[in-house]
């Protein structure tokens, strides 16, 4: 309705679906991401840590205000977060640029891309592969 009404919104949803909490893990997360990402003028964001969530929420508000001041509609931003506590950050002095992924570790053998509450698992997988002699690049891409 926000897209049809040319009234962009900023929304925050929990229970993404991937985490195994009180009501269990689910495949629904991929459905949520796909369905919401298909809405015109909508950006879907799955932050993986508190610093990233704060930086990207601030940027969403700033961008929407800037669009309004210019007389444009702008885009809706829908944030999906997990249910459990997030780490404050994954990397010291991290920069969270709008629409850009972050390379957290580099390797030449495989690439692992994660977002939201699963980024910790992606980092663990990269570390475990390193112990086996397989060098992984791990990327955090919060923009779905």
ChimeraX attribute file (.defattr): number of C-alpha atoms within 10 A of each C-alpha:
attribute: neighborCount
match mode: 1-to-1
recipient: residues
	/A:1	9
	/A:2	15
	/A:3	16
	/A:4	10
	/A:5	8
	/A:6	14
	/A:7	12
	/A:8	19
	/A:9	18
	/A:10	16
	/A:11	12
	/A:12	13
	/A:13	12
	/A:14	11
	/A:15	19
	/A:16	23
	/A:17	22
	/A:18	18
	/A:19	18
	/A:20	12
	/A:21	12
	/A:22	7
	/A:23	9
	/A:24	10
	/A:25	14
	/A:26	13
	/A:27	11
	/A:28	13
	/A:29	16
	/A:30	13
	/A:31	12
	/A:32	15
	/A:33	19
	/A:34	13
	/A:35	10
	/A:36	15
	/A:37	18
	/A:38	12
	/A:39	15
	/A:40	12
	/A:41	16
	/A:42	19
	/A:43	19
	/A:44	21
	/A:45	25
	/A:46	27
	/A:47	27
	/A:48	26
	/A:49	22
	/A:50	16
	/A:51	18
	/A:52	21
	/A:53	23
	/A:54	13
	/A:55	15
	/A:56	22
	/A:57	20
	/A:58	11
	/A:59	15
	/A:60	21
	/A:61	14
	/A:62	11
	/A:63	15
	/A:64	20
	/A:65	15
	/A:66	14
	/A:67	14
	/A:68	12
	/A:69	10
	/A:70	10
	/A:71	9
	/A:72	12
	/A:73	18
	/A:74	20
	/A:75	21
	/A:76	22
	/A:77	23
	/A:78	21
	/A:79	24
	/A:80	25
	/A:81	24
	/A:82	21
	/A:83	17
	/A:84	12
	/A:85	10
	/A:86	18
	/A:87	12
	/A:88	13
	/A:89	14
	/A:90	18
	/A:91	10
	/A:92	7
	/A:93	7
	/A:94	12
	/A:95	13
	/A:96	18
	/A:97	12
	/A:98	14
	/A:99	12
	/A:100	12
	/A:101	17
	/A:102	16
	/A:103	13
	/A:104	14
	/A:105	16
	/A:106	14
	/A:107	13
	/A:108	9
	/A:109	12
	/A:110	13
	/A:111	15
	/A:112	17
	/A:113	18
	/A:114	19
	/A:115	22
	/A:116	24
	/A:117	24
	/A:118	17
	/A:119	22
	/A:120	18
	/A:121	13
	/A:122	21
	/A:123	22
	/A:124	13
	/A:125	15
	/A:126	23
	/A:127	17
	/A:128	14
	/A:129	15
	/A:130	14
	/A:131	10
	/A:132	9
	/A:133	10
	/A:134	14
	/A:135	19
	/A:136	22
	/A:137	18
	/A:138	24
	/A:139	20
	/A:140	25
	/A:141	20
	/A:142	26
	/A:143	18
	/A:144	14
